[in-house]
Amino acid sequence: MTDDTSPTPVFAFADELQSSGQHCATIARAKAQGFFRRGFVPEVDDPTATVTFILFEDKTYAVTAGHVIDIFKAAAIEDGCDPEGYFVPVAPGVAIGPSFVRPPGNWPTPDPDIALRPIDSDLPARIGKKAFALVKGADPEFPVPYALAAGFPTAAKEKRKDPQGERLALIGVHAAAEGVGSPDSDQVQFWSEIPDRPLISHLSGMSGGPVFWSDGTAFGLLGFVKEALDVRPAPGVETLHAGPKVNFICQRSSYETFAVWAEFADREFLRQRALLNERIAKGT
């Protein structure tokens, strides 16, 4: 007799990574429509993503996936309210103004799926979060055998009632999987079959969340979630693996890579902010 069920993957992560969700949060459009009814708090069905807070060389940055900002901006243009800011709804909530900037790739590497901007150093603490400090030399051995992603899926938002009325619950997720990507690539895929379907299985919205490596004791930032796929394929979608799985793609970021991104962001953010202020002054 053979047992064809997939064993539960066992990974060894540093204890500190149990609280890795403190370094990221839900990010949404700061939509003006309905502001007087519920402020900038998104509706439960509104598309949202994840923003990560990074401390680098005494400066703090908000980082998310580049395609997230592209999607938010396209929706704002369609609604006729571009330029538009962003809102992190974890209580008490905080607005992050434009512009997130897209750093270029180092040819022939394509542009990374990353958008970031400098922020006030105390912004994460205002919402009970903490920026993750990048440390030079905290590098894993490649290929990375497994990794842990953190984030806040769109489908994990819930309406809950309390004595003060209705509130939006933002539920965080940790996803761990084995590495299957090339060690030389700027993007690495992590994939593992799991025996049971978890309570939260729609992982869209984790884009922009941090991805960590660990050997059980040491740990560090490997990069940011580019894409997190659903635990089960959607009905009608053909796949070689019908069972539940954890599958996400990481946009890699070393200390040296982030240094290039941060230098670009410091310069480009100021340029784009000046252009934005000029546009607003002209009423265009």
Backbone torsions as a table, in degrees:
resi	resn	phi	psi	omega
1	MET	NA	137.1	178.8
2	THR	-118.1	151.2	177.5
3	ASP	-107.2	111.1	-176.1
4	ASP	-91.4	-0.2	-179.8
5	THR	-72.5	147.8	-179.9
6	SER	-80.5	129.5	177.6
7	PRO	-67.9	152.7	176.9
8	THR	-69.0	123.3	178.6
9	PRO	-60.1	141.5	178.7
10	VAL	-117.2	120.9	-178.8
11	PHE	-123.3	146.9	178.6
12	ALA	-106.5	112.4	179.3
13	PHE	-117.2	149.0	175.6
14	ALA	-61.2	145.3	-178.5
15	ASP	-57.2	-32.0	-177.8
16	GLU	-61.1	-25.1	-177.0
17	LEU	-77.4	-6.8	174.0
18	GLN	-62.9	-26.0	-179.9
19	SER	-108.5	28.5	-177.0
20	SER	-65.4	-19.5	177.4
21	GLY	-65.5	-15.1	179.6
22	GLN	-70.6	-14.3	-178.1
23	HIS	-94.0	1.4	-177.4
24	CYS	-144.5	169.5	-177.0
25	ALA	-159.9	166.6	173.4
26	THR	-69.1	139.9	172.9
27	ILE	-126.7	139.8	-177.2
28	ALA	-139.2	170.0	172.1
29	ARG	-68.7	142.1	172.9
30	ALA	-89.4	76.2	-173.6
31	LYS	-75.8	130.6	179.2
32	ALA	-74.1	-28.4	179.6
33	GLN	-62.0	129.4	178.3
34	GLY	76.9	12.5	-176.4
35	PHE	-60.4	-41.2	-177.0
36	PHE	-73.2	-11.1	178.5
37	ARG	-92.5	-40.4	-176.1
38	ARG	-144.7	16.5	-177.9
39	GLY	67.1	-146.9	178.6
40	PHE	-91.9	3.4	-177.9
41	VAL	-61.8	125.6	-177.6
42	PRO	-70.0	156.8	170.8
43	GLU	-71.7	159.2	-175.6
44	VAL	-62.0	-28.5	-178.6
45	ASP	-95.2	-0.6	179.7
46	ASP	-68.0	138.9	175.0
47	PRO	-62.2	132.4	176.8
48	THR	-135.1	171.3	178.8
49	ALA	-142.9	-162.1	-177.5
50	THR	-124.0	138.9	174.5
51	VAL	-117.5	139.3	-179.9
52	THR	-112.4	140.7	179.8
53	PHE	-103.6	124.2	-175.3
54	ILE	-122.9	131.7	172.9
55	LEU	-100.7	119.2	-177.4
56	PHE	-136.7	117.0	177.5
57	GLU	50.5	50.3	175.8
58	ASP	69.5	10.2	174.8
59	LYS	-120.0	148.7	-177.5
60	THR	-112.4	139.6	-176.8
61	TYR	-131.3	146.4	169.0
62	ALA	-99.9	128.9	-174.9
63	VAL	-127.8	136.8	171.9
64	THR	-145.1	-177.0	178.3
65	ALA	-77.2	142.0	-179.0
66	GLY	-60.0	-38.6	-178.2
67	HIS	-67.7	-22.9	176.7
68	VAL	-64.2	-48.2	179.5
69	ILE	-65.2	-37.3	177.2
70	ASP	-60.1	-44.1	-179.1
71	ILE	-66.6	-45.3	179.0
72	PHE	-61.3	-43.0	-178.2
73	LYS	-66.1	-42.2	178.7
74	ALA	-60.8	-40.1	179.2
75	ALA	-67.5	-38.0	178.8
76	ALA	-65.8	-40.9	177.6
77	ILE	-62.9	-43.5	179.4
78	GLU	-62.2	-36.0	179.5
79	ASP	-82.7	-2.8	179.3
80	GLY	73.0	28.4	-177.7
81	CYS	-130.7	33.1	174.5
82	ASP	-91.9	132.5	9.1
83	PRO	-80.5	151.1	-176.2
84	GLU	-138.6	147.1	178.6
85	GLY	-92.5	-165.6	-176.4
86	TYR	-131.7	158.9	-176.9
87	PHE	-136.4	133.6	175.1
88	VAL	-104.2	104.7	-167.0
89	PRO	-81.9	-2.4	177.9
90	VAL	-60.9	132.6	-172.0
91	ALA	-55.9	136.9	4.2
92	PRO	-85.6	2.5	179.7
93	GLY	90.6	146.6	179.5
94	VAL	-150.4	139.9	177.7
95	ALA	-91.1	143.9	173.4
96	ILE	-124.1	116.2	-176.7
97	GLY	-77.5	166.3	174.2
98	PRO	-72.8	156.2	16.1
99	SER	-123.2	137.8	163.2
100	PHE	-76.0	137.6	-176.5
101	VAL	-113.4	153.1	-176.5
102	ARG	-106.2	106.6	179.5
103	PRO	-68.6	144.1	178.5
104	PRO	-78.0	160.5	175.3
105	GLY	-79.7	164.8	176.2
106	ASN	-95.5	102.3	-172.9
107	TRP	-48.5	135.4	8.3
108	PRO	-90.1	10.6	177.6
109	THR	-68.0	132.9	179.7
110	PRO	-67.1	164.0	177.7
111	ASP	-57.2	134.1	179.3
112	PRO	-70.3	150.8	177.4
113	ASP	-82.8	67.7	-173.3
114	ILE	-137.0	140.2	170.0
115	ALA	-135.7	137.6	-177.9
116	LEU	-151.4	164.9	174.2
117	ARG	-157.0	150.4	174.5
118	PRO	-69.8	147.0	178.7
119	ILE	-135.5	166.5	174.7
120	ASP	-60.9	140.1	-175.6
121	SER	-63.2	-25.5	-178.0
122	ASP	-91.4	-0.2	-176.9
123	LEU	-60.1	-48.6	179.6
124	PRO	-57.2	-41.8	-177.9
125	ALA	-65.2	-27.2	179.3
126	ARG	-62.8	-24.0	179.6
127	ILE	-116.5	22.7	176.0
128	GLY	74.1	23.4	179.8
129	LYS	-111.4	173.9	-178.0
130	LYS	-143.9	129.1	178.6
131	ALA	-68.3	139.9	176.2
132	PHE	-83.2	126.3	-176.8
133	ALA	-86.0	118.5	174.8
134	LEU	-76.7	131.8	-177.7
135	VAL	-119.7	129.3	179.6
136	LYS	-64.8	135.1	178.7
137	GLY	91.4	-5.3	178.8
138	ALA	-85.9	71.0	-175.4
139	ASP	-112.2	145.8	177.5
140	PRO	-83.7	170.6	169.6
141	GLU	-87.7	136.7	-179.0
142	PHE	-102.7	147.2	-1.3
143	PRO	-73.1	147.5	179.6
144	VAL	-74.6	120.7	-174.5
145	PRO	-71.3	-30.3	180.0
146	TYR	-161.7	164.8	-178.0
147	ALA	-152.2	164.7	-180.0
148	LEU	-121.2	125.3	176.9
149	ALA	-108.3	144.7	176.5
150	ALA	-124.8	147.7	178.8
151	GLY	176.8	-177.1	-175.4
152	PHE	-128.3	94.0	-178.2
153	PRO	-61.3	146.4	177.9
154	THR	-56.3	-44.6	-174.7
155	ALA	-73.8	-6.2	-178.7
156	ALA	-90.0	1.0	175.4
157	LYS	-75.4	143.3	-179.0
158	GLU	-138.8	145.3	169.9
159	LYS	-85.6	130.1	177.7
160	ARG	-133.0	145.5	180.0
161	LYS	-103.9	138.7	174.8
162	ASP	-139.3	178.0	-176.8
163	PRO	-56.7	-24.7	-179.8
164	GLN	-87.1	-3.3	-178.8
165	GLY	119.4	-154.5	-177.9
166	GLU	-86.9	140.3	176.1
167	ARG	-135.8	161.6	-180.0
168	LEU	-100.6	119.4	177.7
169	ALA	-89.9	130.8	-179.0
170	LEU	-111.0	109.8	-171.5
171	ILE	-101.3	122.5	-179.6
172	GLY	-88.2	158.2	-176.6
173	VAL	-134.1	142.5	167.0
174	HIS	-111.1	132.8	179.0
175	ALA	-127.1	123.2	-179.7
176	ALA	-117.7	138.1	-178.5
177	ALA	-158.0	165.9	-179.8
178	GLU	-84.0	146.0	179.9
179	GLY	-79.8	135.1	178.9
180	VAL	-129.4	4.8	-176.6
181	GLY	-91.7	171.9	178.7
182	SER	-73.8	137.1	178.5
183	PRO	-67.3	-16.8	-178.5
184	ASP	-93.3	-5.9	-176.2
185	SER	-84.1	152.1	175.8
186	ASP	-80.4	-8.0	175.7
187	GLN	-128.9	136.8	-176.6
188	VAL	-127.6	134.9	178.2
189	GLN	-95.6	142.4	175.3
190	PHE	-124.0	132.5	-171.1
191	TRP	-150.4	130.6	175.7
192	SER	-149.3	138.0	170.3
193	GLU	-78.6	146.2	177.3
194	ILE	-129.5	150.0	-174.4
195	PRO	-75.9	-26.5	-174.8
196	ASP	-127.2	151.6	176.7
197	ARG	-82.6	125.2	180.0
198	PRO	-73.1	168.5	-179.3
199	LEU	-62.9	-37.4	177.1
200	ILE	-107.9	111.8	-174.4
201	SER	-118.8	-9.1	176.0
202	HIS	-98.4	106.8	-169.4
203	LEU	-100.0	2.1	175.5
204	SER	-58.3	134.4	-175.1
205	GLY	110.6	-10.6	174.0
206	MET	-77.8	-10.7	179.7
207	SER	-54.1	130.9	-177.6
208	GLY	98.7	-12.0	178.9
209	GLY	-74.9	160.6	-178.6
210	PRO	-76.9	149.8	173.6
211	VAL	-121.1	127.5	-176.4
212	PHE	-115.9	144.4	168.8
213	TRP	-101.5	157.9	176.3
214	SER	-163.0	148.9	173.6
215	ASP	-108.9	14.5	-178.2
216	GLY	104.7	-25.8	178.4
217	THR	-125.4	-61.2	176.4
218	ALA	-78.4	156.9	178.3
219	PHE	-159.5	166.3	177.7
220	GLY	-173.7	174.4	179.6
221	LEU	-80.3	126.8	175.4
222	LEU	-94.2	-31.3	-178.9
223	GLY	163.4	-148.2	-174.7
224	PHE	-135.8	147.3	-178.5
225	VAL	-65.4	122.4	172.5
226	LYS	-88.1	-41.9	-178.6
227	GLU	-154.8	138.9	174.6
228	ALA	-126.1	122.0	-175.9
229	LEU	-91.0	156.1	179.6
230	ASP	-62.6	150.0	-179.3
231	VAL	-62.5	-36.6	173.8
232	ARG	-120.1	145.5	177.5
233	PRO	-65.8	151.8	177.5
234	ALA	-64.8	151.6	179.0
235	PRO	-54.4	132.2	178.9
236	GLY	89.7	-9.7	179.2
237	VAL	-86.5	124.0	-179.9
238	GLU	-77.1	137.1	179.7
239	THR	-151.2	152.7	178.0
240	LEU	-77.6	-15.3	-176.4
241	HIS	-129.1	102.1	-176.6
242	ALA	-80.5	-19.8	-177.3
243	GLY	-77.3	170.3	179.5
244	PRO	-65.7	147.1	-177.7
245	LYS	-150.4	160.6	169.5
246	VAL	-111.2	125.5	-173.1
247	ASN	-147.0	114.1	176.0
248	PHE	-143.1	156.7	179.9
249	ILE	-114.1	133.1	-176.8
250	CYS	-108.7	128.0	169.1
251	GLN	-84.3	108.7	-173.0
252	ARG	-66.9	148.3	178.2
253	SER	-151.9	107.4	172.9
254	SER	-86.7	175.1	176.1
255	TYR	-57.8	-44.6	-177.7
256	GLU	-67.1	-39.1	178.1
257	THR	-63.7	-45.7	-178.5
258	PHE	-65.1	-31.8	177.9
259	ALA	-59.9	-40.3	178.4
260	VAL	-67.4	-44.2	179.0
261	TRP	-61.8	-43.7	-176.8
262	ALA	-66.0	-41.5	178.4
263	GLU	-61.4	-42.9	178.0
264	PHE	-63.7	-45.0	-177.3
265	ALA	-63.0	-42.1	179.8
266	ASP	-58.3	-40.4	-177.6
267	ARG	-80.0	-47.5	-173.5
268	GLU	-72.6	-33.1	178.3
269	PHE	-59.8	-44.8	-179.9
270	LEU	-64.8	-39.4	179.4
271	ARG	-65.5	-46.0	-179.1
272	GLN	-69.3	-33.8	177.7
273	ARG	-65.4	-39.6	177.7
274	ALA	-64.1	-41.6	178.3
275	LEU	-65.3	-38.4	179.7
276	LEU	-65.8	-43.8	178.5
277	ASN	-63.1	-37.3	177.4
278	GLU	-65.8	-40.0	178.7
279	ARG	-64.7	-42.6	179.7
280	ILE	-64.9	-40.9	-179.4
281	ALA	-62.8	-32.5	179.6
282	LYS	-84.2	-9.5	-179.4
283	GLY	70.1	31.1	-179.6
284	THR	-110.7	NA	NA
